[in-house]
Amino acid sequence: MSAWPGNAQPLVRLLGQCRIGEGGRLAYRKGWALLAYLAVERPRVHRRSRIAAMLWPDLAPGAALTNLRQVLVDLNRAIVAVAGEGVLLIDREHVHLCPQASQGLFDIDLLEPVQNAGSAAREWLEDAGELLEGVALEHCDEFCEWLPGARAWALQRLLKALERAREDATASQDLEVAVNLCRRHVMLDPWNESQQRSLMRLYAQRGEPDMALHCYRTLARGLEQELAVEPQPATHTLAMEIAQQVPRFSVPPVHAARASRFWVGLPA
């Protein structure tokens, strides 16, 4: 297991709000789509004609290539500004990211099996989200078929990184950071009851049993409304144990909670 650089900060963020450097932006929305595609598909070399057809399928080949050229100029300008030359490699026929020069520039590169994530790494992990969050390309069928698989791949790597960083923070008794990381994990994977229980325990450790029970209440409501199931016995048992720290509240049996649609008494 390799060590995560203590102050690892990606220059290019594709998970959550996309940006290059400190708040850098691209002029074209499809520039982000292209950048994510090239980053995920490294070290493949891509024909410009194929990329143009993927991103502008409704245009004639010449017009699509013209649009691609404009996007590439803008994209290269932004990357050179933060990382220098030699990252985005473009010639008359092909385009790709240099595997060596681009490695470690992207947030998706920092989701490897690591330990001892530093505070800076934890900060961007707390804000990380879905690959190309909010980016949707209409009428680009090939890209839209590719994107869900890429998002699922990135999400699984992100969830593992969040879990590892949360475990590190918990071990060092940095409970505020651990809670933030666990909350992000739960937000991205709300039906993962193992992570829900971790968040409940962290709140209890911080002396906030009310917040832990609020997590259980929110989970139980969501499971009932969205999936028509009850919390796992381990989750319910943990809620009962935490409720003992709050004498004015009690946790009824799960079936009773479901029968009444939601139990009262626990804090909102």
C-alpha positions as CSV (number, residue, x, y, z in Angstrom):
1,M,0.0,0.0,0.0
2,S,1.5,3.3,-1.1
3,A,1.5,6.5,0.9
4,W,-0.8,9.3,-0.2
5,P,1.1,12.6,-0.5
6,G,0.2,14.5,2.6
7,N,-0.7,17.7,0.8
8,A,-2.1,16.1,-2.4
9,Q,-4.3,18.5,-4.2
10,P,-5.4,17.7,-7.8
11,L,-4.9,20.5,-10.4
12,V,-7.8,19.2,-12.4
13,R,-11.1,18.3,-10.7
14,L,-13.6,16.2,-12.5
15,L,-15.4,14.8,-9.4
16,G,-18.1,17.2,-8.4
17,Q,-17.8,20.8,-9.6
18,C,-15.3,20.7,-12.5
19,R,-12.4,23.1,-12.4
20,I,-8.8,23.5,-13.5
21,G,-6.4,25.1,-11.0
22,E,-7.9,27.6,-8.6
23,G,-11.4,28.1,-10.0
24,G,-10.3,27.7,-13.7
25,R,-13.0,27.4,-16.2
26,L,-13.4,26.3,-19.8
27,A,-15.2,28.2,-22.5
28,Y,-17.1,25.2,-23.7
29,R,-19.1,22.6,-21.8
30,K,-18.0,19.9,-24.2
31,G,-14.4,20.7,-23.2
32,W,-15.1,19.2,-19.8
33,A,-16.7,16.2,-21.5
34,L,-13.7,15.7,-23.7
35,L,-11.2,16.2,-20.8
36,A,-13.0,13.6,-18.7
37,Y,-13.1,11.2,-21.6
38,L,-9.4,11.6,-22.3
39,A,-8.5,11.2,-18.6
40,V,-10.5,8.1,-18.0
41,E,-9.4,6.5,-21.3
42,R,-5.7,7.0,-20.9
43,P,-3.3,5.9,-22.4
44,R,-5.4,5.4,-25.6
45,V,-4.6,7.6,-28.6
46,H,-7.9,8.9,-30.1
47,R,-8.6,9.9,-33.7
48,R,-9.8,13.5,-33.9
49,S,-12.4,12.5,-36.5
50,R,-13.9,10.0,-34.1
51,I,-13.9,12.4,-31.1
52,A,-15.6,15.0,-33.3
53,A,-18.3,12.5,-34.4
54,M,-18.9,11.5,-30.8
55,L,-19.3,15.1,-29.5
56,W,-21.1,16.6,-32.6
57,P,-22.9,13.7,-34.2
58,D,-25.5,16.0,-35.9
59,L,-22.9,18.1,-37.7
60,A,-21.1,17.4,-41.0
61,P,-17.6,16.0,-40.4
62,G,-15.9,19.3,-41.4
63,A,-18.0,21.4,-39.1
64,A,-17.6,18.9,-36.2
65,L,-13.8,19.0,-36.7
66,T,-13.9,22.8,-36.6
67,N,-15.8,22.8,-33.3
68,L,-13.3,20.2,-31.9
69,R,-10.4,22.4,-32.9
70,Q,-11.9,25.3,-31.0
71,V,-12.5,23.2,-27.9
72,L,-8.9,21.8,-28.1
73,V,-7.4,25.3,-28.3
74,D,-9.3,26.4,-25.2
75,L,-8.6,23.1,-23.3
76,N,-4.9,23.2,-24.1
77,R,-4.7,26.9,-23.0
78,A,-6.2,26.0,-19.6
79,I,-4.0,23.0,-19.0
80,V,-0.8,24.7,-20.0
81,A,-1.6,27.5,-17.6
82,V,-1.6,25.2,-14.6
83,A,0.6,22.2,-15.7
84,G,2.8,23.4,-18.5
85,E,3.4,21.9,-22.0
86,G,3.3,18.3,-22.9
87,V,0.2,17.2,-21.0
88,L,-2.4,17.4,-23.9
89,L,-0.8,16.0,-27.0
90,I,-2.4,17.1,-30.3
91,D,-1.5,16.5,-33.9
92,R,-3.4,16.8,-37.2
93,E,-5.0,13.4,-36.8
94,H,-4.9,12.4,-33.1
95,V,-5.4,13.7,-29.5
96,H,-4.6,12.1,-26.2
97,L,-3.2,12.8,-22.7
98,C,0.4,12.0,-22.1
99,P,0.2,9.2,-19.5
100,Q,3.4,10.3,-17.7
101,A,2.9,14.1,-17.8
102,S,-0.8,13.9,-16.8
103,Q,-0.5,11.3,-14.0
104,G,-1.4,12.9,-10.7
105,L,-2.9,16.0,-12.2
106,F,-6.5,14.8,-11.9
107,D,-8.6,14.0,-8.8
108,I,-9.4,10.6,-10.3
109,D,-5.6,9.8,-10.2
110,L,-5.5,10.3,-6.4
111,L,-8.1,7.6,-5.6
112,E,-5.6,4.8,-5.4
113,P,-5.2,2.3,-2.5
114,V,-3.5,4.7,-0.1
115,Q,-3.1,5.3,3.6
116,N,-2.5,8.4,5.8
117,A,-4.2,11.0,3.6
118,G,-3.1,14.4,4.7
119,S,-5.4,17.3,5.6
120,A,-5.3,18.9,2.1
121,A,-6.3,15.6,0.5
122,R,-9.1,15.2,3.0
123,E,-10.4,18.7,2.1
124,W,-10.9,18.0,-1.6
125,L,-12.3,14.6,-0.8
126,E,-15.0,16.3,1.3
127,D,-16.1,18.2,-1.8
128,A,-15.7,15.4,-4.3
129,G,-18.8,14.1,-6.1
130,E,-20.0,12.5,-9.3
131,L,-17.8,12.5,-12.4
132,L,-18.8,15.5,-14.6
133,E,-21.5,16.5,-12.1
134,G,-24.2,18.4,-13.8
135,V,-22.8,17.9,-17.3
136,A,-25.2,16.4,-19.8
137,L,-24.8,16.3,-23.5
138,E,-28.0,16.1,-25.5
139,H,-28.1,14.1,-28.8
140,C,-24.6,12.7,-28.1
141,D,-25.6,9.0,-27.9
142,E,-22.1,7.5,-27.9
143,F,-20.8,9.8,-25.2
144,C,-24.0,9.3,-23.2
145,E,-23.6,5.5,-23.4
146,W,-20.0,5.9,-22.2
147,L,-20.7,8.3,-19.3
148,P,-22.7,6.0,-16.9
149,G,-20.0,3.4,-16.8
150,A,-17.3,5.9,-16.3
151,R,-19.3,7.5,-13.4
152,A,-19.8,4.1,-11.8
153,W,-16.1,3.4,-12.0
154,A,-15.2,6.7,-10.6
155,L,-17.8,6.5,-7.8
156,Q,-16.5,3.2,-6.5
157,R,-13.0,4.5,-6.4
158,L,-14.1,7.7,-4.6
159,L,-16.2,5.7,-2.0
160,K,-13.1,3.6,-1.2
161,A,-10.9,6.7,-0.8
162,L,-13.5,8.3,1.4
163,E,-13.7,5.2,3.6
164,R,-9.9,5.0,3.9
165,A,-9.5,8.7,4.7
166,R,-12.4,8.4,7.3
167,E,-10.7,5.5,9.0
168,D,-7.4,7.4,9.2
169,A,-9.1,10.4,10.7
170,T,-11.0,8.3,13.2
171,A,-7.8,6.5,14.2
172,S,-6.1,9.9,14.9
173,Q,-9.2,11.1,16.8
174,D,-9.9,13.9,14.3
175,L,-13.6,13.3,14.7
176,E,-14.8,16.4,12.9
177,V,-12.9,15.5,9.7
178,A,-14.1,11.8,10.1
179,V,-17.7,13.0,10.3
180,N,-17.4,15.2,7.3
181,L,-15.9,12.4,5.2
182,C,-18.5,9.9,6.4
183,R,-21.3,12.4,5.6
184,R,-20.0,12.8,2.1
185,H,-19.8,9.0,1.7
186,V,-23.4,8.6,2.9
187,M,-24.6,11.4,0.6
188,L,-23.1,9.6,-2.4
189,D,-24.2,6.1,-1.3
190,P,-27.2,6.6,0.9
191,W,-28.3,3.0,1.2
192,N,-25.0,1.7,2.5
193,E,-26.0,0.9,6.0
194,S,-22.4,0.1,7.1
195,Q,-21.4,3.7,6.4
196,Q,-24.6,4.9,8.0
197,R,-23.7,3.0,11.2
198,S,-20.2,4.5,11.0
199,L,-21.7,8.0,10.9
200,M,-24.0,7.2,13.8
201,R,-21.0,5.9,15.9
202,L,-19.0,9.0,15.0
203,Y,-21.7,11.3,16.2
204,A,-22.1,9.3,19.4
205,Q,-18.3,9.5,20.0
206,R,-18.5,13.3,19.6
207,G,-21.2,13.4,22.3
208,E,-24.0,14.1,19.8
209,P,-26.4,11.1,20.2
210,D,-29.3,13.2,19.0
211,M,-27.5,13.6,15.6
212,A,-26.8,9.9,15.5
213,L,-30.5,9.2,16.0
214,H,-31.5,11.8,13.4
215,C,-29.3,9.8,10.9
216,Y,-31.3,6.7,11.8
217,R,-34.6,8.5,11.5
218,T,-33.6,9.8,8.0
219,L,-32.4,6.5,6.9
220,A,-35.5,4.6,8.1
221,R,-37.8,7.1,6.3
222,G,-35.8,6.9,3.1
223,L,-35.7,3.1,3.1
224,E,-39.4,3.0,3.6
225,Q,-40.3,5.6,1.0
226,E,-37.8,4.6,-1.7
227,L,-37.3,0.9,-1.3
228,A,-40.1,-0.3,1.0
229,V,-37.7,-2.0,3.3
230,E,-36.7,-1.7,7.0
231,P,-33.2,-0.9,8.4
232,Q,-30.9,-3.8,8.9
233,P,-31.1,-5.4,12.4
234,A,-27.5,-4.2,13.1
235,T,-28.5,-0.6,12.3
236,H,-31.6,-0.8,14.5
237,T,-29.7,-2.3,17.4
238,L,-27.1,0.5,17.2
239,A,-29.9,3.1,17.3
240,M,-31.3,1.4,20.4
241,E,-27.9,1.4,22.1
242,I,-27.3,5.1,21.3
243,A,-30.9,6.0,22.4
244,Q,-29.9,4.9,25.9
245,Q,-27.7,8.0,26.0
246,V,-30.8,10.1,25.5
247,P,-33.3,9.1,28.2
248,R,-36.2,11.1,26.9
249,F,-36.2,9.1,23.6
250,S,-36.9,5.5,22.8
251,V,-36.6,3.4,19.7
252,P,-39.7,1.2,19.1
253,P,-39.4,-2.1,17.2
254,V,-38.7,-1.6,13.5
255,H,-42.1,-3.1,12.5
256,A,-43.9,-0.7,14.7
257,A,-42.0,2.2,13.2
258,R,-43.0,1.1,9.7
259,A,-46.6,0.6,10.7
260,S,-46.9,4.1,11.9
261,R,-44.9,5.3,8.8
262,F,-42.4,6.9,11.2
263,W,-41.8,6.9,14.8
264,V,-42.1,10.1,16.9
265,G,-39.9,10.9,19.8
266,L,-36.5,10.9,18.1
267,P,-35.3,14.4,17.4
268,A,-35.9,15.8,14.0
